């Protein structure tokens, strides 16, 4: 099997399976972005975040791992690493990855610039990685129904046979949610969870109605799982909020939303990278109506087979520090009904690896050999304007009111302290988290009477790159004029 080449990836006609939805509007302003070159002789795939805000990119063809500083100011390039798959930073200076050229789990020590390797079982197709809460490294075997678990504290490699429930294939990627390891039976229409403390397996299978291939995986933060399904152009969620009534939910992408492969969760929002056409997209499920399926649930136990392995002699690797050649870009988002938004990339793009971190959405663009960093924050502006004639139907007689206090509301909670309006009568809050509900509130003033009541305006949810604005329109209060009264007396 060619690395990363799935049957779903080749289904260029799968767009016809998307929801028959047309966009309701396109955002006026594009999203500010930066792009920097990757190795033009390589082919990068996964991107994973480091605990310190760094970004780690795996280049399978060039044999490189690139580590970008959190602010993008520099990149460290480790090269000569073999066919790198799913490099993931661990504790301290350690980075774990799979070298597919020799079916080995690799440890890169970024301090000593050396690697160690432990060979996986014969015939293994090591693919995705995950780290658990005990510091153990997990590796998926795409061509076989088994998992590998390596404990670096004891140099012990364990093989866990999952064939009691995973019937057809292994999983391309893995996800650890703090207590359990998630993976898929990629060709078997099933999601599986392994309790890493008891080695107990649970499977959720859809036997009819939805033939999915779960690829990119992410915990939903509520005991369940989100996944990308390229085969039916969907995002899926295993909803376990009611443990006695599990549900599998299918969210069909809008036409033109791309074929999804990788996925990350950002709070309640889900981001994906899509191809044919090239898109980065997001879903707010609270605005969507999914198709619901009731999965068949099965359980089984597995027992690991373990052996202590000897690592090879540490091998030196090449390392260089570079300044990324960032150039500015701007990508237009399109909003669709049902909670969808897509970021439109050039036709030559092929996005894959995806990380949501800080203010940015990072993405690996294979087609253009680039890494993308897109600002997905939102903006709120509130203005105080004086209306000379006090008539809201006329707008040409308005002037700014500087120096007045205005408040921002986030999810219906006033943020203190307030801010003062500038010379243009406005104040703008920038770099706000998207997908929050925002509002503005005018402060009471003795000099001005608000015409467009009420004094608090809920603006709704802000999409990435969107600016929400509200103008408070006032007229000057008429102050009563008190004149002295002179009382005169009469003379007789």
C-alpha positions as CSV (number, residue, x, y, z in Angstrom):
1,X,0.0,0.0,0.0
2,X,1.3,3.4,-0.9
3,X,1.7,5.7,2.1
4,X,-1.5,7.7,2.7
5,X,-3.2,6.4,-0.4
6,X,-6.8,5.3,0.5
7,X,-9.6,4.3,-1.8
8,X,-11.6,7.2,-0.4
9,X,-8.9,9.6,-1.4
10,X,-9.3,8.6,-5.1
11,X,-13.1,9.1,-5.2
12,X,-13.1,12.4,-7.0
13,X,-16.8,12.0,-7.6
14,X,-17.6,11.9,-4.0
15,X,-18.7,15.6,-4.0
16,X,-22.0,14.5,-5.3
17,X,-22.7,12.8,-2.0
18,X,-22.5,16.1,-0.2
19,X,-25.5,17.9,1.2
20,X,-27.4,19.9,-1.5
21,X,-26.8,23.2,0.1
22,X,-26.0,26.5,-1.4
23,X,-24.1,29.3,0.4
24,X,-26.2,32.1,1.9
25,X,-23.4,34.7,1.8
26,X,-19.7,35.1,1.4
27,X,-17.8,37.1,3.9
28,X,-16.7,40.5,2.6
29,X,-13.2,40.4,3.9
30,X,-10.8,37.6,3.5
31,X,-8.9,36.0,6.4
32,X,-5.4,37.4,6.8
33,X,-2.8,34.6,6.5
34,X,0.9,33.8,6.0
35,X,2.5,31.1,4.0
36,X,6.0,29.7,4.1
37,X,7.9,27.2,1.9
38,X,8.3,23.5,2.8
39,X,10.9,21.2,1.1
40,X,10.0,21.3,-2.7
41,X,11.4,17.7,-3.0
42,X,9.4,16.4,-0.1
43,X,5.8,15.6,0.7
44,X,4.6,16.7,4.1
45,X,1.6,15.2,5.8
46,X,0.8,15.4,9.5
47,X,1.1,18.5,11.8
48,X,1.1,18.1,15.6
49,X,1.2,20.7,18.3
50,X,3.9,20.9,21.0
51,X,3.0,21.7,24.6
52,X,5.0,25.0,24.3
53,X,3.0,26.2,21.3
54,X,5.4,24.8,18.7
55,X,4.2,23.1,15.5
56,X,5.8,19.8,14.3
57,X,5.4,18.8,10.6
58,X,6.2,15.4,9.2
59,X,7.7,15.2,5.7
60,X,7.4,11.6,4.5
61,X,9.3,12.0,1.3
62,X,12.1,14.3,2.3
63,X,12.7,12.4,5.6
64,X,12.4,15.6,7.6
65,X,10.7,16.9,10.7
66,X,10.2,20.7,10.9
67,X,9.6,22.4,14.2
68,X,8.1,25.9,14.0
69,X,8.4,28.3,16.9
70,X,5.0,29.3,18.4
71,X,5.2,32.8,16.8
72,X,6.5,31.4,13.5
73,X,9.8,33.3,13.8
74,X,12.0,30.3,13.2
75,X,12.0,26.7,12.2
76,X,14.3,23.9,13.1
77,X,14.8,21.2,10.4
78,X,15.8,17.7,11.4
79,X,16.7,15.7,8.3
80,X,17.9,12.2,7.3
81,X,15.1,10.6,9.4
82,X,13.7,8.1,6.9
83,X,10.0,8.0,5.9
84,X,8.6,10.1,8.7
85,X,5.0,9.5,9.7
86,X,3.0,11.4,12.4
87,X,5.9,12.9,14.4
88,X,4.6,13.9,17.8
89,X,6.5,15.7,20.6
90,X,6.6,14.0,24.0
91,X,8.2,14.8,27.3
92,X,11.3,17.0,27.4
93,X,13.3,17.0,24.2
94,X,11.8,13.8,22.8
95,X,9.9,13.5,19.6
96,X,8.3,10.2,18.5
97,X,7.6,9.1,15.0
98,X,7.3,6.1,12.7
99,X,9.9,5.4,10.0
100,X,7.9,3.6,7.4
101,X,11.0,2.7,5.4
102,X,12.1,0.1,8.1
103,X,8.8,-0.3,10.0
104,X,10.3,1.2,13.2
105,X,9.3,3.4,16.0
106,X,11.8,6.2,16.3
107,X,12.8,8.5,19.1
108,X,14.3,11.8,18.1
109,X,16.3,13.6,20.9
110,X,16.2,17.3,19.9
111,X,18.9,18.1,22.4
112,X,21.6,15.6,21.3
113,X,20.3,15.6,17.6
114,X,20.3,11.8,17.7
115,X,17.7,9.1,17.0
116,X,17.0,5.6,18.4
117,X,14.8,3.0,16.8
118,X,12.8,0.0,17.8
119,X,11.7,-2.3,15.1
120,X,8.0,-3.1,15.0
121,X,6.7,-6.7,14.3
122,X,7.4,-8.2,10.8
123,X,4.9,-7.1,8.2
124,X,3.8,-4.1,10.2
125,X,2.6,-0.9,8.5
126,X,3.2,1.6,11.2
127,X,1.2,4.7,10.6
128,X,-0.3,6.9,13.3
129,X,1.1,7.7,16.8
130,X,-0.4,8.7,20.2
131,X,1.0,9.3,23.7
132,X,-0.9,8.3,26.8
133,X,-1.0,9.7,30.3
134,X,1.8,7.4,31.4
135,X,4.2,8.5,28.7
136,X,3.8,5.3,26.6
137,X,3.9,5.6,22.8
138,X,1.1,4.0,20.7
139,X,1.4,3.1,17.0
140,X,-1.3,2.0,14.7
141,X,-0.8,-0.8,12.1
142,X,-2.9,0.1,9.0
143,X,-2.7,-3.2,7.3
144,X,-3.2,-5.4,10.4
145,X,-5.8,-5.4,13.2
146,X,-3.3,-4.7,16.0
147,X,-1.8,-1.9,18.0
148,X,1.7,-1.4,19.3
149,X,2.5,0.1,22.7
150,X,6.0,1.1,23.7
151,X,7.1,2.0,27.2
152,X,10.3,4.1,27.0
153,X,10.9,3.7,30.8
154,X,11.4,-0.1,30.4
155,X,12.2,-0.4,26.6
156,X,9.2,-2.8,26.5
157,X,7.2,-3.2,23.2
158,X,3.8,-4.7,23.5
159,X,1.5,-5.9,20.7
160,X,-2.3,-5.8,21.3
161,X,-4.4,-8.0,19.0
162,X,-7.7,-6.2,18.3
163,X,-9.0,-8.7,15.8
164,X,-11.8,-9.8,18.2
165,X,-13.6,-6.6,17.2
166,X,-11.6,-5.0,14.4
167,X,-12.5,-7.4,11.6
168,X,-11.1,-5.8,8.4
169,X,-8.2,-3.4,8.9
170,X,-6.2,-1.3,11.2
171,X,-6.5,2.4,11.8
172,X,-4.6,5.2,10.0
173,X,-4.6,7.5,13.0
174,X,-5.1,7.3,16.7
175,X,-6.5,9.7,19.4
176,X,-6.0,9.6,23.2
177,X,-8.6,11.3,25.3
178,X,-7.0,11.1,28.7
179,X,-8.1,7.6,29.7
180,X,-8.7,5.7,26.4
181,X,-7.2,5.2,23.0
182,X,-9.5,5.7,20.0
183,X,-8.9,4.1,16.6
184,X,-10.9,2.7,13.7
185,X,-11.5,-0.4,11.7
186,X,-11.0,1.7,8.6
187,X,-12.6,-0.7,6.1
188,X,-14.9,-2.2,8.7
189,X,-17.3,0.6,9.3
190,X,-16.5,0.8,13.0
191,X,-15.0,2.9,15.8
192,X,-13.1,1.3,18.6
193,X,-12.0,2.4,22.0
194,X,-9.3,0.8,24.2
195,X,-9.2,1.4,27.9
196,X,-5.5,1.7,28.3
197,X,-5.5,0.7,32.0
198,X,-7.6,-2.5,31.6
199,X,-7.0,-3.4,27.9
200,X,-10.8,-3.6,27.5
201,X,-12.1,-3.0,23.9
202,X,-15.4,-1.5,22.9
203,X,-16.7,-1.3,19.3
204,X,-19.4,0.8,17.8
205,X,-20.5,-0.6,14.4
206,X,-22.9,0.7,11.8
207,X,-24.1,-2.3,9.8
208,X,-26.2,-0.5,7.2
209,X,-27.1,2.9,5.9
210,X,-23.7,4.6,6.3
211,X,-20.5,3.2,4.9
212,X,-17.8,5.4,6.5
213,X,-14.0,5.4,6.7
214,X,-12.9,7.1,9.9
215,X,-9.6,8.8,9.3
216,X,-8.8,12.0,11.2
217,X,-9.9,11.4,14.8
218,X,-10.4,13.8,17.8
219,X,-12.0,13.5,21.2
220,X,-15.3,15.4,21.5
221,X,-14.5,16.3,25.1
222,X,-17.6,14.5,26.4
223,X,-16.5,10.9,26.2
224,X,-17.1,10.5,22.5
225,X,-15.3,11.0,19.2
226,X,-15.3,13.2,16.1
227,X,-13.9,11.8,12.9
228,X,-13.4,12.7,9.2
229,X,-15.1,10.5,6.6
230,X,-13.8,11.0,3.1
231,X,-15.7,8.1,1.7
232,X,-19.1,9.8,2.1
233,X,-17.8,13.4,2.3
234,X,-18.9,13.8,5.9
235,X,-17.9,14.6,9.5
236,X,-19.0,12.1,12.0
237,X,-19.5,12.1,15.7
238,X,-20.0,9.2,18.1
239,X,-22.2,10.8,20.8
240,X,-21.9,9.0,24.1
241,X,-23.5,11.7,26.2
242,X,-26.2,9.2,27.1
243,X,-24.2,6.0,27.7
244,X,-27.3,3.9,27.5
245,X,-28.3,5.2,24.0
246,X,-25.1,5.8,21.9
247,X,-25.6,7.6,18.6
248,X,-23.5,8.0,15.5
249,X,-24.2,11.3,13.8
250,X,-23.4,12.1,10.2
251,X,-22.9,15.7,9.2
252,X,-22.8,15.8,5.3
253,X,-20.5,18.5,4.0
254,X,-22.1,21.2,1.7
255,X,-21.4,20.9,-2.0
256,X,-18.0,22.5,-2.7
257,X,-16.8,21.9,0.9
258,X,-14.1,19.5,-0.1
259,X,-13.5,15.9,0.8
260,X,-12.4,15.8,4.5
261,X,-9.4,13.9,5.7
262,X,-7.9,15.4,8.8
263,X,-9.8,16.9,11.7
264,X,-9.2,18.9,14.9
265,X,-11.7,20.0,17.6
266,X,-11.7,23.6,18.9
267,X,-14.1,23.7,21.9
268,X,-17.5,22.8,20.4
269,X,-16.2,23.7,16.9
270,X,-14.7,21.2,14.5
271,X,-12.2,22.0,11.8
272,X,-11.2,19.8,8.9
273,X,-8.9,19.9,5.9
274,X,-10.5,19.0,2.5
275,X,-9.5,18.4,-1.1
276,X,-11.2,18.4,-4.5
277,X,-11.8,21.3,-4.1
278,X,-9.1,22.6,-1.7
279,X,-10.7,23.8,1.5
280,X,-10.3,24.3,5.2
281,X,-13.6,24.1,6.8
282,X,-15.4,24.2,10.2
283,X,-18.7,23.0,11.6
284,X,-20.7,24.4,14.5
285,X,-22.9,21.4,15.3
286,X,-25.3,23.4,17.3
287,X,-26.6,24.8,14.1
288,X,-26.7,21.6,12.2
289,X,-29.2,18.7,11.8
290,X,-27.3,15.5,11.4
291,X,-28.5,12.1,10.2
292,X,-28.7,9.8,13.2
293,X,-27.7,6.1,13.3
294,X,-27.9,3.6,16.2
295,X,-24.6,1.6,16.4
296,X,-24.3,-2.0,17.4
297,X,-22.1,-2.1,20.5
298,X,-19.7,-5.0,21.2
299,X,-17.0,-5.5,23.9
300,X,-14.0,-7.8,24.3
301,X,-10.7,-8.0,26.2
302,X,-7.3,-8.2,24.8
303,X,-4.0,-9.2,26.4
304,X,-0.8,-7.6,25.3
305,X,2.2,-9.7,24.2
306,X,5.3,-7.9,25.4
307,X,9.0,-8.1,24.9
308,X,11.9,-6.0,26.0
309,X,13.7,-4.6,23.0
310,X,17.2,-3.2,22.6
311,X,17.5,0.0,20.8
312,X,20.2,0.6,18.2
313,X,23.2,2.8,18.8
314,X,22.2,6.5,18.7
315,X,22.5,7.8,15.2
316,X,23.3,11.5,14.5
317,X,20.9,13.5,12.4
318,X,21.4,16.7,10.5
319,X,19.9,19.9,11.9
320,X,19.6,23.5,10.8
321,X,17.8,26.5,12.0
322,X,16.1,28.6,9.3
323,X,14.1,31.8,9.0
324,X,10.7,30.9,7.4
325,X,10.1,32.9,4.2
326,X,6.7,34.1,5.3
327,X,4.7,36.0,2.7
328,X,1.2,37.5,3.2
329,X,-1.9,35.9,1.8
330,X,-5.7,36.4,2.1
331,X,-8.2,33.6,1.9
332,X,-11.9,34.3,1.4
333,X,-14.3,32.3,3.6
334,X,-17.8,31.2,2.5
335,X,-20.6,30.6,5.0
336,X,-23.2,27.9,4.4
337,X,-26.4,27.1,6.2
338,X,-26.3,24.5,9.0
339,X,-23.2,25.8,10.9
340,X,-20.7,25.4,8.1
341,X,-17.9,27.8,7.0
342,X,-15.2,27.0,4.5
343,X,-11.9,28.8,3.7
344,X,-11.3,28.8,0.0
345,X,-7.7,27.9,-1.0
346,X,-6.1,28.1,-4.4
347,X,-6.9,25.2,-6.8
348,X,-3.3,24.0,-6.6
349,X,-3.5,23.5,-2.8
350,X,-3.8,20.1,-1.2
351,X,-4.3,20.6,2.6
352,X,-3.7,17.8,5.0
353,X,-2.2,18.3,8.5
354,X,-4.1,20.6,10.7
355,X,-3.6,22.3,14.1
356,X,-5.7,25.0,15.8
357,X,-3.5,26.9,18.2
358,X,-3.6,30.4,19.7
359,X,-5.0,32.9,17.2
360,X,-4.2,30.7,14.2
361,X,-5.2,27.7,12.2
362,X,-2.1,26.0,10.9
363,X,-2.2,23.7,7.8
364,X,0.1,21.7,5.7
365,X,-0.4,22.4,2.0
366,X,1.1,19.5,0.1
367,X,0.1,20.9,-3.3
368,X,2.1,24.1,-3.0
369,X,4.8,22.7,-0.6
370,X,3.8,25.3,2.0
371,X,2.8,25.7,5.6
372,X,-0.2,28.0,6.1
373,X,-1.0,30.1,9.2
374,X,-4.4,31.7,9.0
375,X,-5.7,34.2,11.6
376,X,-9.1,33.0,12.5
377,X,-9.9,35.5,15.3
378,X,-12.9,37.8,15.2
379,X,-13.4,41.5,15.8
380,X,-16.2,43.6,17.5
381,X,-16.6,47.3,17.0
382,X,-19.0,49.6,19.0
383,X,-19.5,53.3,18.1
384,X,-21.1,56.3,19.8
385,X,-22.6,58.7,17.2
386,X,-24.5,61.9,17.8
387,X,-27.6,62.5,15.6
388,X,-28.1,66.3,15.3
389,X,-31.8,66.3,14.5
390,X,-32.7,63.2,16.6
391,X,-34.3,61.5,13.6
392,X,-33.0,57.9,13.1
393,X,-34.3,58.0,9.5
394,X,-31.7,60.6,8.5
395,X,-28.0,59.6,8.7
396,X,-26.1,62.5,7.1
397,X,-26.1,64.5,10.3
398,X,-24.2,62.2,12.6
399,X,-20.8,62.9,14.3
400,X,-18.6,60.9,16.6
401,X,-18.7,61.1,20.4
402,X,-15.2,60.3,21.8
403,X,-14.3,59.6,25.4
404,X,-17.4,57.6,26.4
405,X,-17.4,54.2,28.0
406,X,-18.6,51.1,26.2
407,X,-18.6,47.5,27.3
408,X,-18.0,44.2,25.5
409,X,-20.2,41.1,26.3
410,X,-18.8,37.6,25.8
411,X,-21.4,34.8,26.0
412,X,-23.8,37.3,27.5
413,X,-21.4,38.4,30.3
414,X,-20.2,42.0,30.6
415,X,-16.4,42.3,30.5
416,X,-14.9,44.8,32.8
417,X,-13.4,47.3,32.8
418,X,-15.0,49.0,29.8
419,X,-13.2,50.9,27.0
420,X,-13.3,54.5,25.9
421,X,-14.4,55.5,22.4
422,X,-11.7,57.1,20.3
423,X,-11.8,60.2,18.2
424,X,-13.9,58.5,15.6
425,X,-16.4,57.6,18.3
426,X,-15.6,53.9,18.1
427,X,-13.8,51.2,20.0
428,X,-12.7,47.9,18.4
429,X,-11.8,44.7,20.3
430,X,-9.5,42.5,18.2
431,X,-8.1,39.0,18.3
432,X,-11.3,37.6,19.9
433,X,-12.0,33.9,19.9
434,X,-14.4,32.9,17.1
435,X,-17.7,31.1,17.7
436,X,-18.4,33.0,20.8
437,X,-21.6,35.1,21.3
438,X,-20.7,38.8,21.5
439,X,-22.6,41.9,22.4
440,X,-22.0,45.5,23.3
441,X,-23.4,47.8,26.0
442,X,-23.5,51.6,26.3
443,X,-22.7,53.2,29.7
444,X,-25.2,55.5,31.2
445,X,-24.4,59.1,30.5
446,X,-26.0,62.3,31.7
447,X,-25.4,64.3,28.5
448,X,-26.7,61.9,25.9
449,X,-30.1,60.2,25.2
450,X,-30.0,56.9,23.4
451,X,-32.3,56.8,20.4
452,X,-31.9,53.2,19.2
453,X,-32.8,51.4,22.4
454,X,-32.0,49.1,24.1
455,X,-28.6,50.0,25.6
456,X,-27.3,46.4,25.3
457,X,-27.1,44.9,21.9
458,X,-26.5,41.1,21.4
459,X,-24.6,40.7,18.1
460,X,-24.7,36.9,17.9
461,X,-21.9,34.5,17.2
462,X,-18.7,35.8,15.5
463,X,-17.3,33.6,12.7
464,X,-13.5,33.5,12.0
465,X,-12.4,36.7,10.4
466,X,-15.8,38.4,10.9
467,X,-16.2,41.9,12.3
468,X,-19.4,42.5,14.2
469,X,-20.4,46.2,14.6
470,X,-23.1,48.2,16.4
471,X,-23.6,52.0,16.4
472,X,-25.3,53.5,19.4
473,X,-27.1,56.6,18.2
474,X,-27.7,59.5,20.6
475,X,-29.1,62.9,20.7
476,X,-27.9,65.6,23.1
477,X,-30.1,65.9,26.1
478,X,-31.8,69.3,26.5
479,X,-30.6,70.7,29.8
480,X,-33.2,72.8,31.6
481,X,-32.2,76.5,31.9
482,X,-33.0,78.0,35.2
483,X,-33.4,81.8,35.2
484,X,-33.6,83.9,38.4
485,X,-37.0,85.2,39.3
486,X,-37.2,88.8,40.5
487,X,-40.1,89.6,42.7
488,X,-41.0,93.2,42.8
489,X,-43.1,94.9,45.6
490,X,-45.8,97.6,45.2
491,X,-45.6,101.0,46.9
492,X,-48.6,102.8,48.5
